[in-house]
Amino acid sequence: MAADAEGNPLRPEHFKRYDESPDPEFYAQPRLVTHIDDAAIAAAGAFYARVLPAGGKVLDLMTSWVSHLPDASRYTGVAGLGMNAEELAANPQLTEWVVHDLNANPVLPWADGEFAGAIVTVSVQYLTRPGEVFREVGRVLREGAPFVVTYSNRCFPTKAVAAWQMLDDQGHAELIGLYFRMSGAFGPVTAYNLSPNPGRSDPLYAVVAHAAKAPAGNEEAAEGSPSAASCLAERAA
Ligand SMILES: C[S@@+](CC[C@H](N)C(=O)[O-])C[C@H]1O[C@@H](n2cnc3c(N)ncnc32)[C@H](O)[C@@H]1O
């Protein structure tokens, strides 16, 4: 991807999808399935427990019937945003939830500084306006609060943006780092390879940054060396 004069390599065509029909149509049917295997789910939960501060309210963006938090009672509340009411109503960890299409409207329905942490689990590839959404996440987080974006190597290929489909696992970390930078709402970005049993279970990666008051610089540190892998079709799609 060639960068423009400001160093941003992303163009509108990078956010095109094979299926440009409205997202509410695609998510109208509930999918009460998991999208990564048990080992990757456990790795995500352990990482969330490590990074999200206890005693505050957490935002689970792009969620479904599971939030992958090992112990939700550590938080004063867990707010969920997703696309399907039946999935969200079935999520036992959510204390409040809203059906909200972030590609139609990236503005989050919460007040400034309401959350002590935020997560997106295996879903960031579906955002067509990631800079705006990440800026909004920065707004609803307290200063210094973490935003954790985890991903694996599976997706609904017709709904993942072109930029995601062009890149491998390492490239996805860099793309998410770019989303953080584009938002202007976060400090330094760090990437982690959390894959539990390389080659034997689903890979899992996290990219994390903390909400900053003013636009901040960035530095990326990718741990491990994620192998090149394309976006495999969701097993349960
Ligand atoms: C692969 S599922 C992952 C669900 C959940 N985070 C998990 O870990 O099981 C993708 C999720 O992205 C959400 N999503 C997709 N497009 C969205 C959009 N335009 N606005 C908000 N959420 C969206 C859907 O609610 C869907 O549940």
The ligand as an SDF file (V2000), in Angstrom:
LIG
                    3D

 27 29  0  0  0  0  0  0  0  0999 V2000
  -17.2260  -13.0520   14.3980 C   0  0  0  0  0  0  0  0  0  0  0  0
  -18.4640  -12.2970   15.3580 S   0  0  0  0  0  0  0  0  0  0  0  0
  -17.6200  -12.0960   16.9060 C   0  0  0  0  0  0  0  0  0  0  0  0
  -18.5490  -11.8890   18.0460 C   0  0  0  0  0  0  0  0  0  0  0  0
  -17.8900  -11.8220   19.4240 C   0  0  0  0  0  0  0  0  0  0  0  0
  -17.0520  -10.6330   19.5570 N   0  0  0  0  0  0  0  0  0  0  0  0
  -17.1200  -13.0820   19.7240 C   0  0  0  0  0  0  0  0  0  0  0  0
  -15.9390  -12.9810   20.0640 O   0  0  0  0  0  0  0  0  0  0  0  0
  -17.6970  -14.1560   19.6690 O   0  0  0  0  0  0  0  0  0  0  0  0
  -18.5080  -10.6890   14.6420 C   0  0  0  0  0  0  0  0  0  0  0  0
  -19.3650   -9.6970   15.3990 C   0  0  0  0  0  0  0  0  0  0  0  0
  -19.1260   -8.4050   14.8360 O   0  0  0  0  0  0  0  0  0  0  0  0
  -20.2720   -7.6270   15.0260 C   0  0  0  0  0  0  0  0  0  0  0  0
  -20.3930   -6.6750   13.9310 N   0  0  0  0  0  0  0  0  0  0  0  0
  -20.2100   -6.9280   12.6220 C   0  0  0  0  0  0  0  0  0  0  0  0
  -20.4830   -5.8430   11.8750 N   0  0  0  0  0  0  0  0  0  0  0  0
  -20.8360   -4.8650   12.7480 C   0  0  0  0  0  0  0  0  0  0  0  0
  -21.2490   -3.5240   12.6000 C   0  0  0  0  0  0  0  0  0  0  0  0
  -21.3970   -2.9700   11.3880 N   0  0  0  0  0  0  0  0  0  0  0  0
  -21.5370   -2.8060   13.7240 N   0  0  0  0  0  0  0  0  0  0  0  0
  -21.4390   -3.3820   14.9480 C   0  0  0  0  0  0  0  0  0  0  0  0
  -21.0580   -4.6500   15.1530 N   0  0  0  0  0  0  0  0  0  0  0  0
  -20.7620   -5.3880   14.0690 C   0  0  0  0  0  0  0  0  0  0  0  0
  -21.4590   -8.5880   15.0560 C   0  0  0  0  0  0  0  0  0  0  0  0
  -22.3180   -8.2550   16.0980 O   0  0  0  0  0  0  0  0  0  0  0  0
  -20.8460   -9.9520   15.2840 C   0  0  0  0  0  0  0  0  0  0  0  0
  -21.3130  -10.5070   16.4670 O   0  0  0  0  0  0  0  0  0  0  0  0
  1  2  1  0
  2  3  1  0
  2 10  1  0
  3  4  1  0
  4  5  1  0
  5  6  1  0
  5  7  1  0
  7  8  2  0
  7  9  1  0
 10 11  1  0
 11 12  1  0
 11 26  1  0
 12 13  1  0
 13 14  1  0
 13 24  1  0
 14 15  1  0
 14 23  1  0
 15 16  2  0
 16 17  1  0
 17 18  1  0
 17 23  2  0
 18 19  1  0
 18 20  2  0
 20 21  1  0
 21 22  2  0
 22 23  1  0
 24 25  1  0
 24 26  1  0
 26 27  1  0
M  CHG  2   2   1   9  -1
M  END
$$$$
